[in-house]
Amino acid sequence: MAQNSSCRKRPNILITGTPSTGKTTTAASLSEVTELRHINVGDFANEKNLTNGWDDTFDCYYINEDLVCHALENLMKEGGNIIDHHACDFFPERCFDRVVVLQTDNFVLYDRFTKRGYSDQKLASNTECQIFQVFLDEVKENYPEDIVVILRSDSLEDITKNVETLTSWISNWCPVL
């Protein structure tokens, strides 16, 4: 994928976290105000046929991570992307200038899962991921600490504040030379 940020004129941002923490809402809002390209990995994989079948248990497609990385290669080199996905360990470290982990209170998250109609198994699995901070640990294992930021995402006010924080970071970003 991308070589490093010195080749890019605009930063690449990964927004990750447990499902229902507000990744897509945050990424779409940030894209609107910054004119960075928002790529929801699930939608991208489905549109480009980069999946390996359907998972009946979790009611979603299996994403072919290698194909997704290959398909995103030129866009990541160019820069100016907001990547939105719950998993992050398959993206090379060099692709991102900022990695955002959204976290939501467990009670708020449970209500969001219920409103989405998650099956009992999907609800339990995602709740467990949040409680044990699976996605935060994944980020810490795969990306340098200085590019990682953890943001609360319990309400629309939090999302607005997060978009403002990230917009400020983007406006001050310069490529590493």
C-alpha positions as a printed Julia matrix, in Angstrom:
177×3 Matrix{Float64}:
   0.0     0.0    0.0
   1.14    3.6    0.54
   4.84    4.23   1.01
   4.66    6.85   3.76
   3.08   10.21   4.43
   5.84   12.14   2.61
   4.29   11.01  -0.69
   0.85   12.34   0.26
  -0.43   15.87   0.13
  -3.37   15.05   2.43
  -3.49   12.68   5.4
  -5.07    9.25   5.63
  -7.15    8.56   8.73
  -8.49    5.25  10.02
 -11.6     5.38  12.2
 -12.11    2.1   14.02
 -13.88    0.66  17.05
 -16.57   -1.78  18.03
 -19.59   -1.86  15.68
 -22.13    0.88  16.55
 -19.63    3.3   18.1
 -20.33    5.89  15.4
 -17.52    5.23  12.93
 -19.56    5.8    9.79
 -21.38    8.84  11.18
 -18.1    10.38  12.32
 -16.3     9.57   9.07
 -19.14   10.92   6.9
 -19.35   14.15   8.92
 -15.58   14.6    8.85
 -15.53   13.96   5.11
 -18.18   16.63   4.58
 -16.25   19.37   6.38
 -12.75   18.44   5.17
 -13.49   17.13   1.67
 -11.43   14.02   2.42
 -12.72   10.85   0.75
 -14.8     8.63   3.08
 -14.44    4.9    2.43
 -16.6     2.54   4.44
 -14.67   -0.72   4.0
 -17.76   -2.94   4.19
 -19.56   -0.98   1.48
 -16.38   -0.7   -0.61
 -15.79   -4.46  -0.43
 -19.4    -5.21  -1.41
 -19.4    -2.71  -4.31
 -16.1    -4.03  -5.68
 -16.97   -7.7   -5.05
 -14.07   -8.12  -2.61
 -15.86  -10.58  -0.35
 -15.66  -14.3    0.29
 -19.28  -15.16   0.94
 -21.86  -14.49   3.6
 -21.65  -15.1    7.35
 -25.12  -16.19   8.52
 -24.14  -15.99  12.18
 -23.17  -12.32  12.08
 -25.37  -11.32   9.13
 -22.54   -9.79   7.08
 -20.09  -10.54   4.28
 -16.64  -11.98   4.85
 -14.28   -9.29   3.57
 -11.25  -10.46   1.61
  -8.69   -8.27   3.36
  -5.92   -8.83   0.8
  -8.19   -7.8   -2.08
  -9.4    -4.74  -0.15
  -5.82   -3.59   0.55
  -4.86   -4.11  -3.08
  -7.93   -2.21  -4.33
  -7.2     0.7   -1.98
  -3.47    0.88  -2.78
  -3.51    3.84  -5.21
  -6.04    5.81  -3.17
  -3.9     5.38  -0.05
  -0.77    6.52  -1.89
  -2.64    9.6   -3.07
  -3.85   10.41   0.46
  -6.9    12.3    1.61
  -8.85    9.25   2.82
 -10.95    8.48   5.85
 -11.17    4.71   6.19
 -14.03    3.46   8.33
 -13.9    -0.16   9.55
 -14.03   -2.08  12.81
 -11.0    -4.28  12.07
  -7.65   -2.66  11.42
  -4.92   -5.26  11.72
  -4.81   -6.0    7.99
  -3.92   -2.43   6.99
  -0.18   -1.71   6.89
   0.99    0.84   9.45
   2.43    3.1    6.72
  -1.05    3.78   5.33
  -2.25    6.03   8.13
  -1.24    9.32   9.65
  -3.92    9.14  12.36
  -5.77    6.15  13.82
  -8.92    6.98  15.76
 -10.5     4.47  18.13
 -14.08    5.34  19.04
 -15.34    4.07  22.36
 -18.89    4.1   23.66
 -20.34    3.38  27.09
 -21.48   -0.25  27.26
 -25.08    0.65  28.11
 -25.31    3.09  25.2
 -23.73    0.53  22.89
 -26.11   -2.22  24.01
 -29.08    0.03  23.18
 -27.61    0.73  19.73
 -27.14   -3.01  19.09
 -30.72   -3.69  20.14
 -32.09   -0.9   17.89
 -30.15   -2.41  14.97
 -31.84   -5.75  15.62
 -28.62   -7.69  16.21
 -29.05  -11.4   16.86
 -28.28  -12.57  20.39
 -24.95  -14.04  19.25
 -23.9   -10.89  17.35
 -24.99   -8.71  20.27
 -23.02  -10.82  22.77
 -19.91  -10.96  20.58
 -19.84   -7.21  19.93
 -20.54   -6.38  23.58
 -17.66   -8.64  24.6
 -15.38   -6.9   22.07
 -16.2    -3.55  23.68
 -15.83   -4.76  27.26
 -12.46   -6.36  26.57
 -11.34   -3.46  24.34
 -10.49   -5.84  21.49
 -10.27   -3.11  18.85
  -8.22   -0.78  21.05
  -5.75   -3.59  21.72
  -5.6    -4.36  18.0
  -4.74   -0.73  17.26
  -2.09   -0.62  19.99
  -0.47   -3.77  18.56
  -0.41   -2.51  14.96
   0.18    1.26  15.0
   2.66    3.64  16.65
   1.34    5.22  19.82
   1.94    8.76  18.54
  -0.65    8.44  15.74
  -3.39    6.82  17.88
  -6.16    8.83  19.51
  -9.05    7.46  21.59
 -12.3     9.43  21.45
 -15.6     9.01  23.31
 -18.63    8.5   21.12
 -21.68    8.27  23.37
 -23.8    11.0   21.76
 -24.23   13.27  18.75
 -22.52   15.98  20.78
 -19.49   13.7   21.14
 -19.46   13.08  17.4
 -19.61   16.83  16.72
 -16.74   17.44  19.14
 -14.74   14.58  17.59
 -15.22   15.97  14.09
 -14.04   19.38  15.31
 -10.98   17.81  16.97
 -10.08   15.82  13.86
 -10.73   18.79  11.54
  -8.28   20.83  13.59
  -5.71   18.03  13.41
  -6.16   17.77   9.61
  -5.7    21.51   9.13
  -2.41   21.34  11.06
  -1.15   18.13   9.44
   2.0    18.2    7.35
   3.67   15.28   5.61
   6.61   13.64   7.33
   9.7    14.5    5.31
